[in-house]
């Protein structure tokens, strides 16, 4: 049987959730970064093995080259996969 070992108290949940009714997006780690004076909001996923950047940000803001000759496969948590 699987049981949680540490039950969070109400104060801990309030700190994590804030006043946003506990929606999933409220649990995301967001970090405001600057690149050449342009603000970018990054979402940090500490369990990810792949960093994903929106195409518009990669090409227009960061000017990072994208290699389209090599397909990249990404696996999801449910065992599915998709080609990026």
HTML snippet that shows the backbone in 3Dmol.js (N, CA, C, O; Angstrom):
<script src="https://3Dmol.org/build/3Dmol-min.js"></script>
<div id="view" style="width:600px;height:400px;position:relative"></div>
<script>
const pdb = `
ATOM      1  N   UNK A   1       0.838  -1.178   0.000  1.00  0.00           N
ATOM      2  CA  UNK A   1       0.000   0.000   0.000  1.00  0.00           C
ATOM      3  C   UNK A   1       0.886   1.246   0.000  1.00  0.00           C
ATOM      4  O   UNK A   1       1.941   1.290   0.634  1.00  0.00           O
ATOM      5  N   UNK A   2       0.422   2.245  -0.728  1.00  0.00           N
ATOM      6  CA  UNK A   2       1.155   3.497  -0.799  1.00  0.00           C
ATOM      7  C   UNK A   2       0.435   4.529   0.047  1.00  0.00           C
ATOM      8  O   UNK A   2      -0.745   4.815  -0.156  1.00  0.00           O
ATOM      9  N   UNK A   3       1.160   5.074   0.988  1.00  0.00           N
ATOM     10  CA  UNK A   3       0.613   6.113   1.855  1.00  0.00           C
ATOM     11  C   UNK A   3       1.601   7.265   1.928  1.00  0.00           C
ATOM     12  O   UNK A   3       2.808   7.032   1.999  1.00  0.00           O
ATOM     13  N   UNK A   4       1.120   8.494   1.911  1.00  0.00           N
ATOM     14  CA  UNK A   4       2.067   9.610   2.081  1.00  0.00           C
ATOM     15  C   UNK A   4       2.659   9.598   3.479  1.00  0.00           C
ATOM     16  O   UNK A   4       1.941   9.403   4.460  1.00  0.00           O
ATOM     17  N   UNK A   5       3.948   9.802   3.572  1.00  0.00           N
ATOM     18  CA  UNK A   5       4.613   9.772   4.867  1.00  0.00           C
ATOM     19  C   UNK A   5       4.506  11.107   5.585  1.00  0.00           C
ATOM     20  O   UNK A   5       4.313  11.157   6.800  1.00  0.00           O
ATOM     21  N   UNK A   6       4.630  12.170   4.838  1.00  0.00           N
ATOM     22  CA  UNK A   6       4.568  13.501   5.440  1.00  0.00           C
ATOM     23  C   UNK A   6       3.327  14.213   4.930  1.00  0.00           C
ATOM     24  O   UNK A   6       3.228  14.520   3.742  1.00  0.00           O
ATOM     25  N   UNK A   7       2.406  14.470   5.799  1.00  0.00           N
ATOM     26  CA  UNK A   7       1.204  15.190   5.409  1.00  0.00           C
ATOM     27  C   UNK A   7       1.444  16.684   5.613  1.00  0.00           C
ATOM     28  O   UNK A   7       1.729  17.117   6.729  1.00  0.00           O
ATOM     29  N   UNK A   8       1.329  17.490   4.524  1.00  0.00           N
ATOM     30  CA  UNK A   8       1.559  18.924   4.697  1.00  0.00           C
ATOM     31  C   UNK A   8       0.453  19.556   5.519  1.00  0.00           C
ATOM     32  O   UNK A   8      -0.717  19.195   5.390  1.00  0.00           O
ATOM     33  N   UNK A   9       0.824  20.490   6.355  1.00  0.00           N
ATOM     34  CA  UNK A   9      -0.179  21.188   7.147  1.00  0.00           C
ATOM     35  C   UNK A   9      -0.741  22.356   6.349  1.00  0.00           C
ATOM     36  O   UNK A   9      -0.253  22.656   5.260  1.00  0.00           O
ATOM     37  N   UNK A  10      -1.753  23.009   6.878  1.00  0.00           N
ATOM     38  CA  UNK A  10      -2.431  24.093   6.164  1.00  0.00           C
ATOM     39  C   UNK A  10      -1.476  25.247   5.864  1.00  0.00           C
ATOM     40  O   UNK A  10      -1.584  25.864   4.804  1.00  0.00           O
ATOM     41  N   UNK A  11      -0.552  25.553   6.763  1.00  0.00           N
ATOM     42  CA  UNK A  11       0.390  26.652   6.546  1.00  0.00           C
ATOM     43  C   UNK A  11       1.310  26.361   5.368  1.00  0.00           C
ATOM     44  O   UNK A  11       1.603  27.255   4.574  1.00  0.00           O
ATOM     45  N   UNK A  12       1.768  25.115   5.248  1.00  0.00           N
ATOM     46  CA  UNK A  12       2.629  24.729   4.135  1.00  0.00           C
ATOM     47  C   UNK A  12       1.883  24.845   2.820  1.00  0.00           C
ATOM     48  O   UNK A  12       2.418  25.375   1.846  1.00  0.00           O
ATOM     49  N   UNK A  13       0.658  24.358   2.781  1.00  0.00           N
ATOM     50  CA  UNK A  13      -0.131  24.445   1.557  1.00  0.00           C
ATOM     51  C   UNK A  13      -0.401  25.893   1.177  1.00  0.00           C
ATOM     52  O   UNK A  13      -0.364  26.236  -0.005  1.00  0.00           O
ATOM     53  N   UNK A  14      -0.669  26.739   2.149  1.00  0.00           N
ATOM     54  CA  UNK A  14      -0.923  28.156   1.860  1.00  0.00           C
ATOM     55  C   UNK A  14       0.318  28.806   1.265  1.00  0.00           C
ATOM     56  O   UNK A  14       0.209  29.645   0.371  1.00  0.00           O
ATOM     57  N   UNK A  15       1.492  28.427   1.750  1.00  0.00           N
ATOM     58  CA  UNK A  15       2.733  28.975   1.218  1.00  0.00           C
ATOM     59  C   UNK A  15       2.934  28.542  -0.220  1.00  0.00           C
ATOM     60  O   UNK A  15       3.361  29.344  -1.050  1.00  0.00           O
ATOM     61  N   UNK A  16       2.632  27.276  -0.534  1.00  0.00           N
ATOM     62  CA  UNK A  16       2.820  26.766  -1.885  1.00  0.00           C
ATOM     63  C   UNK A  16       1.775  27.308  -2.849  1.00  0.00           C
ATOM     64  O   UNK A  16       2.100  27.643  -3.988  1.00  0.00           O
ATOM     65  N   UNK A  17       0.547  27.397  -2.414  1.00  0.00           N
ATOM     66  CA  UNK A  17      -0.562  27.733  -3.293  1.00  0.00           C
ATOM     67  C   UNK A  17      -0.795  29.231  -3.359  1.00  0.00           C
ATOM     68  O   UNK A  17      -1.120  29.753  -4.426  1.00  0.00           O
ATOM     69  N   UNK A  18      -0.638  29.927  -2.256  1.00  0.00           N
ATOM     70  CA  UNK A  18      -0.935  31.351  -2.228  1.00  0.00           C
ATOM     71  C   UNK A  18      -2.434  31.565  -2.280  1.00  0.00           C
ATOM     72  O   UNK A  18      -3.189  30.784  -1.700  1.00  0.00           O
ATOM     73  N   UNK A  19      -2.875  32.595  -2.956  1.00  0.00           N
ATOM     74  CA  UNK A  19      -4.290  32.920  -3.030  1.00  0.00           C
ATOM     75  C   UNK A  19      -4.894  32.567  -4.378  1.00  0.00           C
ATOM     76  O   UNK A  19      -5.867  33.200  -4.789  1.00  0.00           O
ATOM     77  N   UNK A  20      -4.353  31.583  -5.077  1.00  0.00           N
ATOM     78  CA  UNK A  20      -4.808  31.266  -6.431  1.00  0.00           C
ATOM     79  C   UNK A  20      -5.637  29.995  -6.506  1.00  0.00           C
ATOM     80  O   UNK A  20      -5.718  29.384  -7.571  1.00  0.00           O
ATOM     81  N   UNK A  21      -6.246  29.585  -5.424  1.00  0.00           N
ATOM     82  CA  UNK A  21      -7.164  28.442  -5.380  1.00  0.00           C
ATOM     83  C   UNK A  21      -6.523  27.107  -5.738  1.00  0.00           C
ATOM     84  O   UNK A  21      -7.247  26.181  -6.104  1.00  0.00           O
ATOM     85  N   UNK A  22      -5.217  26.963  -5.653  1.00  0.00           N
ATOM     86  CA  UNK A  22      -4.547  25.683  -5.827  1.00  0.00           C
ATOM     87  C   UNK A  22      -4.548  25.125  -7.233  1.00  0.00           C
ATOM     88  O   UNK A  22      -4.490  23.907  -7.399  1.00  0.00           O
ATOM     89  N   UNK A  23      -4.611  25.968  -8.257  1.00  0.00           N
ATOM     90  CA  UNK A  23      -4.562  25.485  -9.632  1.00  0.00           C
ATOM     91  C   UNK A  23      -3.167  24.952  -9.943  1.00  0.00           C
ATOM     92  O   UNK A  23      -2.185  25.361  -9.323  1.00  0.00           O
ATOM     93  N   UNK A  24      -3.089  24.031 -10.912  1.00  0.00           N
ATOM     94  CA  UNK A  24      -1.811  23.419 -11.268  1.00  0.00           C
ATOM     95  C   UNK A  24      -0.787  24.470 -11.668  1.00  0.00           C
ATOM     96  O   UNK A  24       0.376  24.364 -11.277  1.00  0.00           O
ATOM     97  N   UNK A  25      -1.180  25.480 -12.433  1.00  0.00           N
ATOM     98  CA  UNK A  25      -0.222  26.474 -12.887  1.00  0.00           C
ATOM     99  C   UNK A  25       0.418  27.221 -11.721  1.00  0.00           C
ATOM    100  O   UNK A  25       1.498  27.793 -11.871  1.00  0.00           O
ATOM    101  N   UNK A  26      -0.232  27.219 -10.571  1.00  0.00           N
ATOM    102  CA  UNK A  26       0.309  27.901  -9.413  1.00  0.00           C
ATOM    103  C   UNK A  26       1.489  27.149  -8.796  1.00  0.00           C
ATOM    104  O   UNK A  26       2.213  27.716  -7.977  1.00  0.00           O
ATOM    105  N   UNK A  27       1.694  25.904  -9.166  1.00  0.00           N
ATOM    106  CA  UNK A  27       2.790  25.106  -8.626  1.00  0.00           C
ATOM    107  C   UNK A  27       4.029  25.176  -9.509  1.00  0.00           C
ATOM    108  O   UNK A  27       5.056  24.590  -9.167  1.00  0.00           O
ATOM    109  N   UNK A  28       3.957  25.884 -10.643  1.00  0.00           N
ATOM    110  CA  UNK A  28       5.099  26.007 -11.531  1.00  0.00           C
ATOM    111  C   UNK A  28       6.133  26.962 -10.938  1.00  0.00           C
ATOM    112  O   UNK A  28       5.792  27.949 -10.286  1.00  0.00           O
ATOM    113  N   UNK A  29       7.407  26.642 -11.182  1.00  0.00           N
ATOM    114  CA  UNK A  29       8.484  27.527 -10.765  1.00  0.00           C
ATOM    115  C   UNK A  29       8.766  28.445 -11.942  1.00  0.00           C
ATOM    116  O   UNK A  29       9.245  27.995 -12.984  1.00  0.00           O
ATOM    117  N   UNK A  30       8.474  29.726 -11.783  1.00  0.00           N
ATOM    118  CA  UNK A  30       8.698  30.692 -12.850  1.00  0.00           C
ATOM    119  C   UNK A  30       9.840  31.606 -12.450  1.00  0.00           C
ATOM    120  O   UNK A  30       9.937  32.043 -11.303  1.00  0.00           O
ATOM    121  N   UNK A  31      10.706  31.889 -13.419  1.00  0.00           N
ATOM    122  CA  UNK A  31      11.875  32.716 -13.177  1.00  0.00           C
ATOM    123  C   UNK A  31      11.950  33.770 -14.280  1.00  0.00           C
ATOM    124  O   UNK A  31      11.939  33.434 -15.464  1.00  0.00           O
ATOM    125  N   UNK A  32      12.025  35.029 -13.895  1.00  0.00           N
ATOM    126  CA  UNK A  32      12.159  36.103 -14.874  1.00  0.00           C
ATOM    127  C   UNK A  32      13.640  36.303 -15.157  1.00  0.00           C
ATOM    128  O   UNK A  32      14.417  36.592 -14.248  1.00  0.00           O
ATOM    129  N   UNK A  33      14.031  36.147 -16.425  1.00  0.00           N
ATOM    130  CA  UNK A  33      15.424  36.307 -16.835  1.00  0.00           C
ATOM    131  C   UNK A  33      15.506  37.386 -17.907  1.00  0.00           C
ATOM    132  O   UNK A  33      14.507  37.726 -18.541  1.00  0.00           O
ATOM    133  N   UNK A  34      16.700  37.914 -18.097  1.00  0.00           N
ATOM    134  CA  UNK A  34      16.922  38.943 -19.113  1.00  0.00           C
ATOM    135  C   UNK A  34      17.957  38.432 -20.105  1.00  0.00           C
ATOM    136  O   UNK A  34      18.950  37.821 -19.712  1.00  0.00           O
ATOM    137  N   UNK A  35      17.723  38.685 -21.399  1.00  0.00           N
ATOM    138  CA  UNK A  35      18.701  38.376 -22.440  1.00  0.00           C
ATOM    139  C   UNK A  35      18.838  39.619 -23.307  1.00  0.00           C
ATOM    140  O   UNK A  35      17.899  40.006 -24.002  1.00  0.00           O
ATOM    141  N   UNK A  36      20.009  40.239 -23.264  1.00  0.00           N
ATOM    142  CA  UNK A  36      20.253  41.495 -23.983  1.00  0.00           C
ATOM    143  C   UNK A  36      19.180  42.533 -23.696  1.00  0.00           C
ATOM    144  O   UNK A  36      18.723  43.230 -24.602  1.00  0.00           O
ATOM    145  N   UNK A  37      18.779  42.634 -22.432  1.00  0.00           N
ATOM    146  CA  UNK A  37      17.801  43.630 -22.030  1.00  0.00           C
ATOM    147  C   UNK A  37      16.356  43.257 -22.306  1.00  0.00           C
ATOM    148  O   UNK A  37      15.458  44.055 -22.035  1.00  0.00           O
ATOM    149  N   UNK A  38      16.106  42.071 -22.837  1.00  0.00           N
ATOM    150  CA  UNK A  38      14.743  41.618 -23.146  1.00  0.00           C
ATOM    151  C   UNK A  38      14.299  40.646 -22.059  1.00  0.00           C
ATOM    152  O   UNK A  38      14.960  39.630 -21.841  1.00  0.00           O
ATOM    153  N   UNK A  39      13.181  40.938 -21.366  1.00  0.00           N
ATOM    154  CA  UNK A  39      12.718  40.032 -20.310  1.00  0.00           C
ATOM    155  C   UNK A  39      12.073  38.776 -20.880  1.00  0.00           C
ATOM    156  O   UNK A  39      11.290  38.841 -21.828  1.00  0.00           O
ATOM    157  N   UNK A  40      12.412  37.631 -20.290  1.00  0.00           N
ATOM    158  CA  UNK A  40      11.850  36.335 -20.692  1.00  0.00           C
ATOM    159  C   UNK A  40      11.416  35.620 -19.418  1.00  0.00           C
ATOM    160  O   UNK A  40      12.156  35.606 -18.434  1.00  0.00           O
ATOM    161  N   UNK A  41      10.232  35.032 -19.427  1.00  0.00           N
ATOM    162  CA  UNK A  41       9.777  34.236 -18.294  1.00  0.00           C
ATOM    163  C   UNK A  41      10.098  32.773 -18.578  1.00  0.00           C
ATOM    164  O   UNK A  41       9.615  32.201 -19.555  1.00  0.00           O
ATOM    165  N   UNK A  42      10.916  32.171 -17.716  1.00  0.00           N
ATOM    166  CA  UNK A  42      11.294  30.768 -17.863  1.00  0.00           C
ATOM    167  C   UNK A  42      10.513  29.938 -16.840  1.00  0.00           C
ATOM    168  O   UNK A  42      10.357  30.345 -15.689  1.00  0.00           O
ATOM    169  N   UNK A  43      10.028  28.783 -17.267  1.00  0.00           N
ATOM    170  CA  UNK A  43       9.375  27.842 -16.363  1.00  0.00           C
ATOM    171  C   UNK A  43      10.381  26.738 -16.075  1.00  0.00           C
ATOM    172  O   UNK A  43      10.839  26.053 -16.990  1.00  0.00           O
ATOM    173  N   UNK A  44      10.723  26.568 -14.815  1.00  0.00           N
ATOM    174  CA  UNK A  44      11.758  25.622 -14.411  1.00  0.00           C
ATOM    175  C   UNK A  44      11.117  24.296 -14.024  1.00  0.00           C
ATOM    176  O   UNK A  44      10.228  24.250 -13.174  1.00  0.00           O
ATOM    177  N   UNK A  45      11.573  23.223 -14.652  1.00  0.00           N
ATOM    178  CA  UNK A  45      11.113  21.875 -14.331  1.00  0.00           C
ATOM    179  C   UNK A  45      12.316  21.100 -13.820  1.00  0.00           C
ATOM    180  O   UNK A  45      13.154  20.656 -14.605  1.00  0.00           O
ATOM    181  N   UNK A  46      12.400  20.940 -12.521  1.00  0.00           N
ATOM    182  CA  UNK A  46      13.577  20.310 -11.917  1.00  0.00           C
ATOM    183  C   UNK A  46      13.707  18.830 -12.254  1.00  0.00           C
ATOM    184  O   UNK A  46      14.786  18.261 -12.088  1.00  0.00           O
ATOM    185  N   UNK A  47      12.644  18.194 -12.721  1.00  0.00           N
ATOM    186  CA  UNK A  47      12.703  16.775 -13.053  1.00  0.00           C
ATOM    187  C   UNK A  47      12.876  16.501 -14.533  1.00  0.00           C
ATOM    188  O   UNK A  47      12.884  15.343 -14.951  1.00  0.00           O
ATOM    189  N   UNK A  48      13.013  17.539 -15.326  1.00  0.00           N
ATOM    190  CA  UNK A  48      13.100  17.377 -16.774  1.00  0.00           C
ATOM    191  C   UNK A  48      14.497  16.973 -17.212  1.00  0.00           C
ATOM    192  O   UNK A  48      15.490  17.363 -16.598  1.00  0.00           O
ATOM    193  N   UNK A  49      14.563  16.194 -18.275  1.00  0.00           N
ATOM    194  CA  UNK A  49      15.842  15.828 -18.870  1.00  0.00           C
ATOM    195  C   UNK A  49      16.046  16.545 -20.198  1.00  0.00           C
ATOM    196  O   UNK A  49      17.052  16.332 -20.875  1.00  0.00           O
ATOM    197  N   UNK A  50      15.103  17.386 -20.568  1.00  0.00           N
ATOM    198  CA  UNK A  50      15.152  18.078 -21.847  1.00  0.00           C
ATOM    199  C   UNK A  50      14.708  19.519 -21.640  1.00  0.00           C
ATOM    200  O   UNK A  50      13.690  19.767 -20.995  1.00  0.00           O
ATOM    201  N   UNK A  51      15.455  20.459 -22.174  1.00  0.00           N
ATOM    202  CA  UNK A  51      15.088  21.865 -22.088  1.00  0.00           C
ATOM    203  C   UNK A  51      14.403  22.266 -23.381  1.00  0.00           C
ATOM    204  O   UNK A  51      14.938  22.037 -24.466  1.00  0.00           O
ATOM    205  N   UNK A  52      13.230  22.860 -23.277  1.00  0.00           N
ATOM    206  CA  UNK A  52      12.446  23.234 -24.443  1.00  0.00           C
ATOM    207  C   UNK A  52      12.319  24.749 -24.468  1.00  0.00           C
ATOM    208  O   UNK A  52      11.994  25.374 -23.459  1.00  0.00           O
ATOM    209  N   UNK A  53      12.579  25.333 -25.636  1.00  0.00           N
ATOM    210  CA  UNK A  53      12.476  26.776 -25.819  1.00  0.00           C
ATOM    211  C   UNK A  53      11.496  27.032 -26.956  1.00  0.00           C
ATOM    212  O   UNK A  53      11.561  26.382 -28.000  1.00  0.00           O
ATOM    213  N   UNK A  54      10.595  27.975 -26.751  1.00  0.00           N
ATOM    214  CA  UNK A  54       9.638  28.340 -27.790  1.00  0.00           C
ATOM    215  C   UNK A  54      10.401  28.825 -29.022  1.00  0.00           C
ATOM    216  O   UNK A  54      11.371  29.573 -28.896  1.00  0.00           O
ATOM    217  N   UNK A  55       9.968  28.401 -30.216  1.00  0.00           N
ATOM    218  CA  UNK A  55      10.676  28.699 -31.459  1.00  0.00           C
ATOM    219  C   UNK A  55      10.880  30.202 -31.659  1.00  0.00           C
ATOM    220  O   UNK A  55      11.963  30.634 -32.053  1.00  0.00           O
ATOM    221  N   UNK A  56       9.850  30.990 -31.391  1.00  0.00           N
ATOM    222  CA  UNK A  56       9.955  32.441 -31.583  1.00  0.00           C
ATOM    223  C   UNK A  56      11.030  33.050 -30.687  1.00  0.00           C
ATOM    224  O   UNK A  56      11.769  33.936 -31.115  1.00  0.00           O
ATOM    225  N   UNK A  57      11.116  32.578 -29.451  1.00  0.00           N
ATOM    226  CA  UNK A  57      12.143  33.088 -28.529  1.00  0.00           C
ATOM    227  C   UNK A  57      13.523  32.650 -28.984  1.00  0.00           C
ATOM    228  O   UNK A  57      14.464  33.441 -28.947  1.00  0.00           O
ATOM    229  N   UNK A  58      13.659  31.401 -29.413  1.00  0.00           N
ATOM    230  CA  UNK A  58      14.962  30.888 -29.849  1.00  0.00           C
ATOM    231  C   UNK A  58      15.471  31.629 -31.079  1.00  0.00           C
ATOM    232  O   UNK A  58      16.657  31.950 -31.158  1.00  0.00           O
ATOM    233  N   UNK A  59      14.593  31.904 -32.034  1.00  0.00           N
ATOM    234  CA  UNK A  59      15.034  32.523 -33.284  1.00  0.00           C
ATOM    235  C   UNK A  59      15.156  34.037 -33.195  1.00  0.00           C
ATOM    236  O   UNK A  59      16.152  34.600 -33.651  1.00  0.00           O
ATOM    237  N   UNK A  60      14.160  34.712 -32.615  1.00  0.00           N
ATOM    238  CA  UNK A  60      14.126  36.168 -32.664  1.00  0.00           C
ATOM    239  C   UNK A  60      14.815  36.840 -31.482  1.00  0.00           C
ATOM    240  O   UNK A  60      15.445  37.884 -31.654  1.00  0.00           O
ATOM    241  N   UNK A  61      14.712  36.270 -30.300  1.00  0.00           N
ATOM    242  CA  UNK A  61      15.254  36.950 -29.122  1.00  0.00           C
ATOM    243  C   UNK A  61      16.661  36.457 -28.802  1.00  0.00           C
ATOM    244  O   UNK A  61      17.582  37.259 -28.649  1.00  0.00           O
ATOM    245  N   UNK A  62      16.829  35.143 -28.699  1.00  0.00           N
ATOM    246  CA  UNK A  62      18.134  34.596 -28.328  1.00  0.00           C
ATOM    247  C   UNK A  62      19.027  34.407 -29.551  1.00  0.00           C
ATOM    248  O   UNK A  62      20.250  34.351 -29.421  1.00  0.00           O
ATOM    249  N   UNK A  63      18.431  34.308 -30.733  1.00  0.00           N
ATOM    250  CA  UNK A  63      19.148  34.053 -31.984  1.00  0.00           C
ATOM    251  C   UNK A  63      19.943  32.754 -31.894  1.00  0.00           C
ATOM    252  O   UNK A  63      21.107  32.698 -32.290  1.00  0.00           O
ATOM    253  N   UNK A  64      19.302  31.714 -31.371  1.00  0.00           N
ATOM    254  CA  UNK A  64      19.914  30.409 -31.203  1.00  0.00           C
ATOM    255  C   UNK A  64      19.578  29.551 -32.430  1.00  0.00           C
ATOM    256  O   UNK A  64      18.406  29.436 -32.788  1.00  0.00           O
ATOM    257  N   UNK A  65      20.579  28.950 -33.079  1.00  0.00           N
ATOM    258  CA  UNK A  65      20.280  28.139 -34.264  1.00  0.00           C
ATOM    259  C   UNK A  65      19.510  26.865 -33.900  1.00  0.00           C
ATOM    260  O   UNK A  65      19.735  26.272 -32.846  1.00  0.00           O
ATOM    261  N   UNK A  66      18.610  26.462 -34.779  1.00  0.00           N
ATOM    262  CA  UNK A  66      17.837  25.239 -34.598  1.00  0.00           C
ATOM    263  C   UNK A  66      18.204  24.283 -35.722  1.00  0.00           C
ATOM    264  O   UNK A  66      18.094  24.631 -36.897  1.00  0.00           O
ATOM    265  N   UNK A  67      18.639  23.079 -35.365  1.00  0.00           N
ATOM    266  CA  UNK A  67      19.014  22.062 -36.352  1.00  0.00           C
ATOM    267  C   UNK A  67      17.790  21.225 -36.686  1.00  0.00           C
ATOM    268  O   UNK A  67      17.397  20.349 -35.915  1.00  0.00           O
ATOM    269  N   UNK A  68      17.185  21.501 -37.846  1.00  0.00           N
ATOM    270  CA  UNK A  68      15.982  20.783 -38.249  1.00  0.00           C
ATOM    271  C   UNK A  68      16.288  19.473 -38.975  1.00  0.00           C
ATOM    272  O   UNK A  68      15.365  18.730 -39.308  1.00  0.00           O
ATOM    273  N   UNK A  69      17.572  19.175 -39.228  1.00  0.00           N
ATOM    274  CA  UNK A  69      17.933  17.952 -39.934  1.00  0.00           C
ATOM    275  C   UNK A  69      17.911  16.733 -39.020  1.00  0.00           C
ATOM    276  O   UNK A  69      17.881  15.599 -39.499  1.00  0.00           O
ATOM    277  N   UNK A  70      17.926  16.955 -37.731  1.00  0.00           N
ATOM    278  CA  UNK A  70      17.968  15.853 -36.766  1.00  0.00           C
ATOM    279  C   UNK A  70      16.719  15.868 -35.903  1.00  0.00           C
ATOM    280  O   UNK A  70      16.586  16.736 -35.040  1.00  0.00           O
ATOM    281  N   UNK A  71      15.789  14.923 -36.112  1.00  0.00           N
ATOM    282  CA  UNK A  71      14.578  14.913 -35.285  1.00  0.00           C
ATOM    283  C   UNK A  71      14.901  14.525 -33.839  1.00  0.00           C
ATOM    284  O   UNK A  71      15.765  13.687 -33.584  1.00  0.00           O
ATOM    285  N   UNK A  72      14.200  15.141 -32.918  1.00  0.00           N
ATOM    286  CA  UNK A  72      14.392  14.851 -31.499  1.00  0.00           C
ATOM    287  C   UNK A  72      13.109  14.240 -30.970  1.00  0.00           C
ATOM    288  O   UNK A  72      12.027  14.796 -31.162  1.00  0.00           O
ATOM    289  N   UNK A  73      13.222  13.093 -30.302  1.00  0.00           N
ATOM    290  CA  UNK A  73      12.067  12.417 -29.726  1.00  0.00           C
ATOM    291  C   UNK A  73      12.015  12.710 -28.232  1.00  0.00           C
ATOM    292  O   UNK A  73      13.018  12.599 -27.527  1.00  0.00           O
ATOM    293  N   UNK A  74      10.830  13.085 -27.764  1.00  0.00           N
ATOM    294  CA  UNK A  74      10.651  13.376 -26.346  1.00  0.00           C
ATOM    295  C   UNK A  74       9.659  12.374 -25.777  1.00  0.00           C
ATOM    296  O   UNK A  74       8.582  12.179 -26.341  1.00  0.00           O
ATOM    297  N   UNK A  75      10.010  11.741 -24.669  1.00  0.00           N
ATOM    298  CA  UNK A  75       9.121  10.802 -23.993  1.00  0.00           C
ATOM    299  C   UNK A  75       8.370  11.530 -22.890  1.00  0.00           C
ATOM    300  O   UNK A  75       8.937  12.379 -22.203  1.00  0.00           O
ATOM    301  N   UNK A  76       7.089  11.198 -22.720  1.00  0.00           N
ATOM    302  CA  UNK A  76       6.324  11.817 -21.641  1.00  0.00           C
ATOM    303  C   UNK A  76       6.237  10.883 -20.445  1.00  0.00           C
ATOM    304  O   UNK A  76       6.706   9.746 -20.498  1.00  0.00           O
ATOM    305  N   UNK A  77       5.645  11.362 -19.384  1.00  0.00           N
ATOM    306  CA  UNK A  77       5.579  10.608 -18.132  1.00  0.00           C
ATOM    307  C   UNK A  77       4.705   9.364 -18.249  1.00  0.00           C
ATOM    308  O   UNK A  77       4.833   8.446 -17.439  1.00  0.00           O
ATOM    309  N   UNK A  78       3.821   9.317 -19.239  1.00  0.00           N
ATOM    310  CA  UNK A  78       2.916   8.184 -19.388  1.00  0.00           C
ATOM    311  C   UNK A  78       3.438   7.128 -20.366  1.00  0.00           C
ATOM    312  O   UNK A  78       2.724   6.176 -20.684  1.00  0.00           O
ATOM    313  N   UNK A  79       4.666   7.286 -20.842  1.00  0.00           N
ATOM    314  CA  UNK A  79       5.256   6.291 -21.730  1.00  0.00           C
ATOM    315  C   UNK A  79       5.068   6.606 -23.209  1.00  0.00           C
ATOM    316  O   UNK A  79       5.562   5.864 -24.058  1.00  0.00           O
ATOM    317  N   UNK A  80       4.372   7.679 -23.533  1.00  0.00           N
ATOM    318  CA  UNK A  80       4.211   8.063 -24.933  1.00  0.00           C
ATOM    319  C   UNK A  80       5.428   8.832 -25.397  1.00  0.00           C
ATOM    320  O   UNK A  80       6.277   9.216 -24.593  1.00  0.00           O
ATOM    321  N   UNK A  81       5.511   9.056 -26.712  1.00  0.00           N
ATOM    322  CA  UNK A  81       6.612   9.825 -27.238  1.00  0.00           C
ATOM    323  C   UNK A  81       6.124  10.699 -28.385  1.00  0.00           C
ATOM    324  O   UNK A  81       5.131  10.398 -29.046  1.00  0.00           O
ATOM    325  N   UNK A  82       6.838  11.768 -28.597  1.00  0.00           N
ATOM    326  CA  UNK A  82       6.496  12.695 -29.674  1.00  0.00           C
ATOM    327  C   UNK A  82       7.765  13.240 -30.281  1.00  0.00           C
ATOM    328  O   UNK A  82       8.785  13.374 -29.605  1.00  0.00           O
ATOM    329  N   UNK A  83       7.699  13.557 -31.565  1.00  0.00           N
ATOM    330  CA  UNK A  83       8.843  14.109 -32.264  1.00  0.00           C
ATOM    331  C   UNK A  83       8.726  15.624 -32.205  1.00  0.00           C
ATOM    332  O   UNK A  83       7.686  16.196 -32.531  1.00  0.00           O
ATOM    333  N   UNK A  84       9.818  16.267 -31.781  1.00  0.00           N
ATOM    334  CA  UNK A  84       9.818  17.731 -31.689  1.00  0.00           C
ATOM    335  C   UNK A  84      10.278  18.319 -33.005  1.00  0.00           C
ATOM    336  O   UNK A  84      10.351  19.541 -33.142  1.00  0.00           O
TER     337      UNK A  84
END
`;
const viewer = $3Dmol.createViewer("view");
viewer.addModel(pdb, "pdb");
viewer.setStyle({}, {cartoon: {color: "spectrum"}});
viewer.zoomTo();
viewer.render();
</script>
